[in-house]
Amino acid sequence: MAITSAIVLLAVIWFMVFFIVLPLRLKTQGEAGEVVPGTPASAPTNPQLKRKAQVVTIIALPLWAIVCAIILTGTITVDDFDLFKRFGPDSDTRSSSEN
């Protein structure tokens, strides 16, 4: 795995976890009873984005390390997902011989 692949994988995992954590412990302006004019009542009063970003980083880094270890050791490969034998160099010869 190249360094750019590892960084992209980290970004994908980080944002997936971020979107899961984002609505947790959210208090809306409607629930607080203090709706700012021009905003919807469902807008958060204090989203605590810095704290949530820290929590997400703490969760995402071990998940990323586990996924990287699985990829680098070859525990799970692309061939494991090739149920119909359509990937790889054999697929070209097999499809041309079937025609």
KAHU-V126674 format. One record per residue. N is the residue number from 0. RES is the residue in three letters. PHI is phi in whole degrees, 0 to 359 (999 if undefined). Layout:
# KAHU-V126674
N_RES_PHI / N_RES_PHI
This chain:
# KAHU-V126674
0_MET_999 / 1_ALA_284 / 2_ILE_296 / 3_THR_293 / 4_SER_296 / 5_ALA_294 / 6_ILE_292 / 7_VAL_296 / 8_LEU_299 / 9_LEU_298 / 10_ALA_297 / 11_VAL_296 / 12_ILE_296 / 13_TRP_299 / 14_PHE_290 / 15_MET_298 / 16_VAL_293 / 17_PHE_299 / 18_PHE_290 / 19_ILE_282 / 20_VAL_281 / 21_LEU_308 / 22_PRO_279 / 23_LEU_288 / 24_ARG_55 / 25_LEU_267 / 26_LYS_246 / 27_THR_274 / 28_GLN_295 / 29_GLY_295 / 30_GLU_292 / 31_ALA_281 / 32_GLY_80 / 33_GLU_232 / 34_VAL_275 / 35_VAL_286 / 36_PRO_302 / 37_GLY_93 / 38_THR_241 / 39_PRO_285 / 40_ALA_293 / 41_SER_275 / 42_ALA_291 / 43_PRO_289 / 44_THR_281 / 45_ASN_219 / 46_PRO_289 / 47_GLN_53 / 48_LEU_294 / 49_LYS_296 / 50_ARG_296 / 51_LYS_294 / 52_ALA_295 / 53_GLN_294 / 54_VAL_297 / 55_VAL_297 / 56_THR_296 / 57_ILE_296 / 58_ILE_280 / 59_ALA_287 / 60_LEU_297 / 61_PRO_295 / 62_LEU_298 / 63_TRP_297 / 64_ALA_297 / 65_ILE_294 / 66_VAL_295 / 67_CYS_298 / 68_ALA_297 / 69_ILE_296 / 70_ILE_291 / 71_LEU_290 / 72_THR_279 / 73_GLY_80 / 74_THR_301 / 75_ILE_237 / 76_THR_237 / 77_VAL_296 / 78_ASP_298 / 79_ASP_292 / 80_PHE_265 / 81_ASP_275 / 82_LEU_288 / 83_PHE_254 / 84_LYS_54 / 85_ARG_257 / 86_PHE_261 / 87_GLY_92 / 88_PRO_291 / 89_ASP_292 / 90_SER_296 / 91_ASP_292 / 92_THR_289 / 93_ARG_291 / 94_SER_289 / 95_SER_285 / 96_SER_282 / 97_GLU_283 / 98_ASN_280
